[in-house]
Amino acid sequence: MPTSYTIPEGMKALDDDKTMLQAVRLMEAADVCVALYDDQDRLRYANRAFRAAWFIEEGEHPLWSELMRRNFHARRGTVIKVENFEAWLASTISRRGKAGFRAFETDLHDGRWLWMTETTQDDGWMLCVASDITSSRPDERALRQDRDDAIKASHTDELTGIPSRRFVMAKLNDLLAMRDEGNVNGLHWGPVGCIAVLDIDNFKYINDRFGHSVGDAVLKDFAATLQSYVRKTDVLGRVGGEEFVLILPNTTAENAEVIVGRMLEAVRLSRPLPDQVSFRYTFSAGIACAERNEKADDLYRRADLALYAAKMRGRNQISLDTAARVG
């Protein structure tokens, strides 16, 4: 049994507890891969098997994106068969950690085939566990991979790479279901969350004046710019045309307005056309926070009406639904 092991940051306060120490020793000795990521997607703990599979030095704490990037270029760790790695990475990050539990298969460059699970808490911390299933029936492998690829495609907007309307609406229903479960059990966890409906200003004019290729470039830039401000627990998706939705769990109206305000400023400063540095664009946003016993369609409608109010006031601004409770 290994005598050297790293105690996760969150466990250091308990490092004198015999049970906790034994748990860490067992994870170090286990053949399954175990890792813990924080709400910023930084690796906080990885056992021996995980470090070996993904080439991580003991005591090292890289971001998940950094780990995937360096292993991709070194042709080790996870097999990623894409021509544009950065586009794949941005698309994957936009969906990573958005479900409470996810299970999938992954290949390693060393020939192993792993079954991986990701369990994510409401605060964004994630537990990853991977088991070697290389010896499992290979004749079923292609079928399962095709199924997983089809599900991923249905959950991803083809142009921008961020989540699709189907994925976003499913997450909105999950958010409200979590609230309803809390109500039934008499639990009160603070704000359930808000949604923001975001719409690029004068997008039809952009398409008509500059062409659809420029319109597509604006949509891609918009998604990429906003995604850099999306927290791990949030979900940003394109729901159609130039309209996007941002789901902000456990967030008050005040905080939602601050987050979207940062996005508003970032888009104002963005220059999506390298050969036309004078070209710029803006967006408008409507924010609504979930109310007791509210349906997803009603919450979306309130956010959409707030968006309409922002448009009517001159665009390039945020409107907060009057029914939302601040604080």
Secondary structure, DSSP 4 states (H G I P E B T S, - for coil): --S-----GGGGGGTT-HHHHHHHHHHHH-SSEEEEE-TTSBEEEE-HHHHHHHT--TT---BHHHHHHHHHHHT-SB----S-HHHHHHHHHHHTT-SSEEEEEEEBTTS-EEEEEEEE-TTS-EEEEEEE-TTS-GGGHHHHHHHHHHHHHHTB-TTT-SB-HHHHHHHHHHHHHHHHHHHHTT---S--EEEEEEEETTHHHHHHHH-HHHHHHHHHHHHHHHHTT--TT-EEEEEETTEEEEEEET--HHHHHHHHHHHHHHHHH----TT-TT----EEEEEEE--TT--HHHHHHHHHHHHHHHHHTTSSSEEE-TTSPP-
